[in-house]
Amino acid sequence: MRIATWNVNSIVPRLPRVLEFLEQTAPDVLCLQELKNSTEKFPAAEVEALGYEVAAYGLGRWNGVGIVSRVGLSDVVRGLPGEPSFEGAAEARAVGATCGGVRVWSVYVPNGREPDNPHYAYKLEWLEALRSLVASEVSGGPFAVLGDFNVAPTDADVWDIAVFAESTHVTKPERDALARLRDLGLSDVFPRPLKYDHPFTYWDYRAGNFPNNKGMRIDLVYGNDAFTSAVTDSYVDRNMRKGKGPSDHAPIVVDLDL
């Protein structure tokens, strides 16, 4: 089985790239983040034409997540039980489904903005709600949480830690939240890079960041033992960050012997 995750930074303009990825890489399951549209406006027909089922969750202009699968799609859950809202509004940041016997969650963790911003406290609350969800589902068969976590787990996961020292994504509370997830029985499926020595997954659009590899590893795959023991390969497909109209994130592709 091949499972991938990708923050597409708006599904409508990125649809040609997503269809290309589905045809060329042929994942059995693709988790998507930052759709930036509503559930009803997800371009399901184009994806379904390639043999995939779709579970999308979007509430409008921002956020939005989805799962597309060609190995079955059941037990779909949109949103986390008990998840917080931000400034009184719900956000579409998590969707779960069972695909070919594997329970997957596609997540788009809040950015946090700055450590003194209310969005940062919201981010930590949201991660705690994710922890509660994982605790209820992690035991048993293959299980994974995939997506844009907006946290770099270690200093090596940013191109220059000095640049990020006073920023979100690298603070101790955020990293502690990831550690609490792992303590439930999850492991970081560390992908191999196709180029350079570290598998960054995100490069800002600013000129030079991608060709100079000024990136971050904030897209993650966390799996339980039943999932990680089946992994035969994992890589960042940085080629999808190239070319015309790319997302600022690259997909992670995980191959499993299941």
Helices and strands as residue ranges (DSSP letters): E 2-7, H 11-25, E 29-33, G 39-41, H 44-48, E 53-57, E 65-69, E 74-78, E 94-99, E 102-108, H 118-137, E 143-148, G 155-157, H 161-164, H 172-182, E 187-188, E 202-203, E 215-216, E 219-223, H 225-228, E 231-236, G 238-241, E 252-256
